[in-house]
Amino acid sequence: MFEVIIAGARCAGAALAAFLGQRGIRTLLLDKYTEPGPTLSTHIIGEIEVYERLGILQSMEQSGAPLISRMRVDINGAVTEADLMTTPRVIGLRRELLDPMLLEAAGRYSSVTVKLQMRVTSVIRQGGQVSKLTCMDHRGRVHHYYGKVVVGADGRDSMVARELQARILRQPPSPLHSVCYVYASGVLPQPLPTIEWYWHEDGIVIINPIDGDRHCIAVMVPNDRFKRWSKSLAGSFVHFLSSIRTLAPRIKNIQFAGTVRGIPAFRSFIKEAYGEGWALVGDAGGTLHPVSGVGIDNAVCGAEALAAALDGFLRSNKPWDESMEAYKHTRDERIMPQYDHSLRTLAKTTEQVSNESIDMIRMLYTFPSMAKTMIQRSDHVYSLLKEEQA
């Protein structure tokens, strides 16, 4: 019998297995893939210390991915740009590079068993608690695994969460903006590695440099627009980018590395974090719209918090509910404000900026003394914006 069985070996599951391995907890890590491939993500990684504690920070920084230190926001050609505030840098790293690093980190520990090409088909309860997972390998053979705790780290469509009927705590009344993204070469880079954010028509474009001299380009648009694009997604994607006046000259030689991947009518939610003998981590328990740009960090930091809680239960004999409540509190304190902020951000796509407002910004930027005065009075501007959101 294992102490912990984890269904899902992407960034949340593999990180959790590594953190549990550091504590010597007997862990089984399962996933249906042969090796991690591309997946929906803005590929923005902002935390530093947590990846250092996993032992992969050096590999991440030596992967060829640029260290991004600036943020640029473009609204109809009115641009603001500054150094990042919440972190000294972020890394734009493809998931097919990051996830194997996390998987390798988990595999370093003798207490962790990794089994790939293993699809979880059912979760069995006995005496009110989860006790067994049934899996099928790539040859169709059935396997049964027993554990004290089962963790669903199997993504936003989590089979574990569905089998255990995990309650949804928060969910928007209707689906959010559709999302599509692609890796692209031939995009002229900014002088310094920069996250670029474009408010354009009724959508949002986020561009950030990644490894291999490529950029990750994510486009978020209302669902009716995405439906119109579906017959020619790649062509519509490029046409939308090319309609941004300040971006079009830089993408004349754009080439896609792979296909444009999309998710229509994205569904965001937060589910209960745990139950008797089970827990959820990463997107399985809380899926935020990619506009938040925090999914990877949330998954890995949530995995660390869950590992600490499970260690308290399995090693320090703390009561299950006490241990899991500590995990739930840490998770919710992190993702609940992000959830609200992502909804407010998407709601802004319906608010058009008037020509008069753009002209006013142009006036401010035309006269350097006025621009400096605006910066000098930014504390007043910030206070007004905070009052609006309160």
N, C-alpha and C positions, 0 to 999 in steps of 0.2 A: 504493500500500500504506500502511495505517495502522501506527503503532507499537503501539497498544493498541486492541483492540475490546472493548467492554463490553456484555454482554447483560444488560439490566435497568437501568431508569432511575428506580428508587425511591430511598430515602434512601442506600443503600450505593453504587449505581451512579452516581447523579447527583453525590454528594459526591466519589467517586473521579475522575470526569471533571473536576470543578472543580479538584481538587488537581493533576491532571495538566496541566490547562490553565494553571495558575499556573507550571508548569515548562516550558511550550511544547512538550509532547509531543503529537504528532499522534494524536488520539483519536477513535474512532467510538463513539457512545453510541446503543444501540438499545433500543426497547421496543415491545410490541404495543399499549399503550394509546393513546388519543387525548389524554387528559390524566389526571393522577393522581387517583384517586378514593379512597373510604374503604378501609381495610384493617385487619385485626386488629392492635390495638396498645393498650397502656395509656396511650399518649400522654403519657408522662412523659419529659421531657428535662432531664437534670441537669448536663451539661457546660456550660461557658461559653466557654472560650478557643477550642475547636475551631470553634465556629460564628462566633466573631469572626474567626478566620483565614479562614473561608470568605466573610466579608463579608456575612453575613445576620443577625447577632445583633440589630442594631437593628430590622430588619423583624420579627423574631420577637417582640421585646419591645413593638413597637407594633401588634401584630396584634389586641389586645384580650384576649389570653390572660393570666390573672392570674399573678403571680409567687408561687409557692407556697413558704412558708418553714417550714411545720410538718407534723408527722407525728402521727397519732392512731390508736391501736390499741384496739379494743373486743373484749373477750372476755366474753360474757354480761353486758354492762352494766358490767363493770369496765374502766375506761378509763385509759390512759396517754397523755399528750400532751406534746410538747416541740418545740423548734426543731430543724430538720434539722441533722445533724452532718456528713455527708460532703460537702455542698455548701451554699452559702449560700441557694440557691433552686433550684427546678425550675420548668419551664414546662409547662403542659398545653395542647398545641397539636394540633389535628386534622391528620391526615396530608394531607388534601386542601388544607391551607394550607402545611404545611411542605414537602412534596415539590415543589410548583411553585417555591418559593423556591430549593431546591437545584438544580432543573433550570435556573432562570434564571441562577443562579451559574455553572453549567457553560457555558451559552450565551454568557457574556460573552467567552470566549476564542476567538480566531480559529483556534487549533489544534484546537478541539473541534467535531466535526460531530455534530449530533443528528438522528436519524431515528426518528420515532414511527410508530405503526401498522405496525410491522415485526416480525413474529413469527419468531424463530429456530427453524428446523426441523431443522438438523443441524450438527454440528461435524466438520470433515474433518481427518484427520491425514495428514501426509506425512513420511516419514523419521523416524517416531517422535515428531514434534512437531506441535502444532496449527498449522494454517496458514490455514484458511478456515472461514467461517461461511456457511451457506446460510439465506436468509430468504425469507419470503413477505409481501408487502404486503397491504393491505386489499382490493385488487382481484384478489388471487390470482396476482399476478406474482412470479416467483422472482428473487432477487438474490443475488449472491455477493460477499463482502467478504474481503479478505486482510489479515492483520496479523502482526506479530512475536509478539505476546502476546494471548491471549484470556482475558478475565476473566468468570467467572460471578457476576453479582450479581442473579440472577433468582429469589431467594427460596427458601423452604424446600423447594419442589418443583422445584428447579433442573433444567432440562433439560440445561444445560451439564454439571453434575456427573454427571448420569445418563449422558450420552453419553460422558463421559471416564472413567466407572466409578471415580469418586473413592471411595476406601475410607472406611468409617465407622470412626472411632477410638474413639468412646464413644457408647453408646446404652443407655437403661434397658431391662431385659428385657421390659417391658410398657408399653403406652401410658399416658400421664399423664392427669391430670384434664382433662375437657372444658372448653372456654372459650367464653363468650358475652359480648358487650358491646353497648352502645348509647349514643348521645348522648341526653341527656335535659334538658328544661327543667322548671321548676316545682319543683326541689329546693331547699329552704331551705338557704342556704349557711352554713358556719361563720363566726364573726366575723372570723377571719383565714383567707386561702386555705390549705387544709390537704389533705394526702393522708389519706384515711380508710381504714383496714384493719379489716375485721370477720372474726374467726374465728366462723363460725356453722354449727352442726351439723357436717356432714362437708365443708363447703366454705369458700371464702374469697370475700369481696367487697372490691373495691378501688374507691373513688370519689375522683375528683379533679376540681376545677373546670377547665374549658377555656374557649376563646374563646366569645363570644356569650352570656355568662351561662348557659352550659350546663354539665353535668357529663358526664364519661365514666364509665360504670359497667361494671365487668368482674366477672363471676361465674365462679368456677371450682369445679366439682363433680365427684364421681366419675362415671364413664362410665355406670353403670347408672341413676343419677338422671337424667342428661342424656337417655338414651333414653326415659325416662318423660315427660320434658318435650317431646320432639320434636313431639308432636301439637299442642301449644299452647305454643310456646316463649315468646312474649311474656307470656301469662297466667301461666305457671309462673315466669317471671323476676320479675314483679311480686309474685306471691304469696310467693316466697322472700325478697325484699327486705322485704316488709311483715311478715314473721314475725320480723324483728329489732326487738326492743322499743324500742331507743334510736334507730332509724332511721325507723320507721314514721310518727311524727308529721310528719316533714320531707318525706315523699314523697306526701302526700295528694293533691296537685295535679300529680303527675308526668305529663309528656307526652313521648313518644318523638319525637325528630327523626330519622326514618328507621326502618328495621327493626332488630330484634335479630339480630345476626350471630353465628354460632356455628361452632366447630370441634370435632367430637366426637373423643374419644380422641387428644388431642394427642400428637404424636411429637417428642421432643427428641433431638438428636444433635450430634456434632461430627465433621466430616469432615476429611480431610487438606487442608492449606491450598493446596497447589500440586503441579504436576507439570511435565513438560517442555513449556514454552511456554504454560502456563496457570496460573491461580490462581482461588481462590474468595474472596468477601468477603461480609460480612453474613450473612443467614440461609442463603444457599447453602452456606456452609462451616460454620456453627455456629448452630443454632436452639435457643435456650433457651426453656423454658416462660415464657409471659408473666407468671407470678407473680414472676419476677425483676425486671421493670420496667426493664430496661436495654437492650432490643433496639435502640432508635433510636441511643442513644449508642454502643453497640458497633459498629453498622454504620458510623457516620460516623467514629469514631476508628479503626476497622479500615481504612477507606478511606484515611485519611491515612497510616497506617503502610504500606499497600501502595503508595501513590503514591511514598513515599520510597524503598521498595525497588526499584520499577520505574525510578525516576530513576537510582538507582545502577547498575542493569544497562544501561539505554539510554544514559545520558549519561556515566557515569564508568567504563564498561567493567568493572564488577565481574562476576565469574562469576555465572551464573544461580543456582546452588544457594546460593552465599554470600548473595546479595541476598534470596532467598526464605526462607532459614533465619532471617534477621533479622526478616522479616515474620511468619513462623510463631511465632517466640519471643515477639514482642510480642503477637500475637493470643492465643496460648495462655496467656500470663501473665495476661491480662485475663479470658478467658472460662472457663478451666478451674475456678477457684474459684467463679465464679458458677454454673456448671453444677452443681457439688456442692451449693452452698447452696440452689439451687432445688429439688433433690430432697429435701434435708432438710426444707425448708419444707413441701413438699407432703405429706411423710410425717407431719408434725405434725397433719394433718387427721384422721388415724385415732386420735389420742391425745385422748381426752376429758378435760376439766377437771372434777374432782370438785366437788360442792357444798361440801365442806369447804374446798377451796382457794379457791373464790369467796368463801365466808364470811370466810376469813382476810384476803383482799384488802379486802373491805368493812370489816373491823375496822381495818385499817391506814389506810384512807382516811377512816374516820369520826373518827379521832383525829389531828389535824394534827401533834401532836408525834411520833407514831409514824411518820407519813409522812415527816417531816423526818429522823428518825433513819435510816429506810430509805435515803433519798437520801444521807445522810452516810456510810453503809456500803456504798454502791453498788459501790465498788471490790472489796469482798469478794464481793458477789453476782456481779459480772461475772467474777471469777476462777473461781468455781464453775461458771458456765455455760460458760466456755471449756474447763474440764477435761472437762465432759460431752461436748463436741463433738470433743475431741481423739481 
